[in-house]
Amino acid sequence: MVILNRSTIFGFALTILLMLALADLVTGQPPGSKSTADIIQNLTHKDAKVRSDAAWALGKRGDPSAVGPLIQALDDGDRNVREWASLALAKIGKPSVDPLIAALKEKNGFVKWESAMDLGLINDTRGTLPLISELVCNNSTVRYWALASLGQIKDPRSLDPLISALGDGNRSLREEAGWAIRSVAGAGSTDLLIRILDDSNISRRMGAIDALGNSGDMKAVPPLIGVLEDTDAGARAGAVESLGRLKDNRSITPLIKHLRDPEVNVRGEAGRALVAIGKPGEEALISALKDGDNTTRAGVAVVLGEIGDERSTEPLLLAFQNGDRNVRHAAVIALAKINESLDLQPFVQILQDPSAGSDIRADAAWALGEMNDIKARGPLLEAMAVDKDDNVRLSAAKALKNIGGVSIPVYSI
């Protein structure tokens, strides 16, 4: 089963229950026209539609005698039948709790995870300890719904097991454990999660980092900035990602620093976080274009291109002239994103400047090709004819091919 967002699933299920209850809708015959025993018999009908109708009719009737047959229907081969049986059990409510707890011990995965989900929908503390016991189940979907339901029930007894679940090897489950902790602990959850940042278990730390990023609590920003100095690259990447979700201006300068992190994943997350923060970080990013190292400057150029503010145009042009090849390429790509009708003249001037290094002249030719403007043909043809450097002439030829419509003599390259 694909694990979907917990709040979406619970919200969807509760909405269906409410709408059907209010509208007095039943997918089969009105429950008053048949006995409960007759409807239960239809749960084994060969037609899946009849079985689905019977499941919901039993849920609407609310007769506790239907709970056992409905739990058996959680093992039905048809997904719709299973889902309607699950909703019916939730609608019957508290009489379903003990049988659902017993069903958690079944070997069948469908029965186990649907029982776990229903216990959360019914929201009865009798389900707390049985759900806690499923947090070590070898079925990740069962663990997920146990976490989600504990978050719905909000029983304080689940808090320590939920903290342990932050160490789950599955990131989706760590995130769900973080949500459940915030739900159970309430206002004190941020301080609790901050303390877990010092845990010796890296998975629990990662779970806390994710949960703090999802918390929306700006109190989490300074501790997460502290994690950026962690020796573990995964922790640094997680902290960067969480800071990007919180979008606090205090994280801008530390994030720019990590555009030159030794780990490529951290650098990528830092760029995405800065893009998420957007224009409030632009002034600091432009400053970093002037005095950062080349790795930082290239990363900054990429971020400025994604932000897309024309105020970055002149600083990016300067970075093109003063950076290494990676900076120049990143600057051109950023400039093209910011302004598709970018003036060719600065690049033509560099291409035609004999005092400029051959590398930057070659990159100026490449930039003109990237702009794909017919007005660049003349300067590129001239560079092919007169420039003394083989790489510049080759770059000009490739740029002309990019623009198209020009026959390139082999002898001129």
Secondary structure, DSSP 8 states (H G I E B T S, - for coil): -----HHHHHHHHHHHHHHHHHHT--SSS-GGGS-HHHHHHGGG-SSHHHHHHHHHHHHHHT-GGGHHHHHHHTT-SSHHHHHHHHHHHHHH-GGGHHHHHHHTT-S-HHHHHHHHHHHHHHT-GGGHHHHHHGGG-S-HHHHHHHHHHHHHH--GGGHHHHHHHTT-SSHHHHHHHHHHHHHHHGGGHHHHHHHHTT-S-HHHHHHHHHHHHHH--GGGHHHHHHHTT-S-HHHHHHHHHHHHHHT-GGGHHHHHHGGG-SSHHHHHHHHHHHHHH-GGGHHHHHHHHHHS-HHHHHHHHHHHHHHT-GGGHHHHHHHHHHS-HHHHHHHHHHHHHH-TT--SHHHHHHHT-TTS-HHHHHHHHHHHHHHT-GGGHHHHHHHHHH---HHHHHHHHHHHHHH-S----GGG-
